[in-house]
Amino acid sequence: MTEVLAPAGTPAPVVAKVHAETAKILARADVREKLGALGMELIGNTPAQFADVIKAEIPVWAKVIKASGAKATE
């Protein structure tokens, strides 16, 4: 899975432009074919939908990290 991300606080018009241009590229048959051949699944959800996915995943992965005993290091 590969996502397109931007830093927190990126202005909404910039996010919308990046999303629109990315969607145009991912709509191309040649791009879809090449990415599919690499095993990528193209979802193409909206920025808001993707934010919801991330929010839903945080507690899941927090539990995994806590159970593993992993610690952040510098």
N, C-alpha and C positions, 0 to 999 in steps of 0.2 A: 504494500500500500504506500503510495506517495501522495502527500498533500501539498497544497500551496498555502503557505502561512505568511502572515505579516505581523510585525510587532504590535503589541497592545497599544491602543491609542492612535492607530493609523486612521486618518480621516475616512469617513464612510464613502465619500465620492471616489477616493483612491481604491478602496476595497471593491467597490462596485465596478470600477473600470478594469481592475485586474481580473475579477471574476468574469466579466463579459468577454474580455479578450481570451481568457483561458477556455471558456466555453466554446468560443468560435474555433479555436485550434482543436479542441477535443471532439468537435463535431465532424472534422474532416475524416473521411474514410481511410486515407493513407495513414494518418496518425493513429486512429483507432486500431488499425490492423497491426502496425508496428508495436504499439504498446501492448496489445493483446498477445502478440507473439512472445513478448517478454514476461507474460504471465500477469500482467496488470489488469485489474478490474476497474473500469471507468464508471464512476458513480455520478459525478457532476451535480452534486446537491448545491443548494444556495449557501452563502456564508452563514446565515442564521441557522440553517439545518446542520451545518458542520459544527457550529458552536454548540448546538444541543448535543451532538455526538460526543464532543470533547467533554462537556459537563457531565454526561452520563458515564463516561469512562473513568473519570477521576476517582470516584470512590472504589471502583472495581480494582484499579491498579494500586491505589493506596493500601488496600487490604492485602494484595499480593506482596507488596514491598514490605509492609509491616510483618507479615508472616515469614518472609524470607530472612528478616533480620538485617537486610542491606542498609548501609549507611552511606551518606554522601561524603565525599572527601574532596579536598582541593588539590 
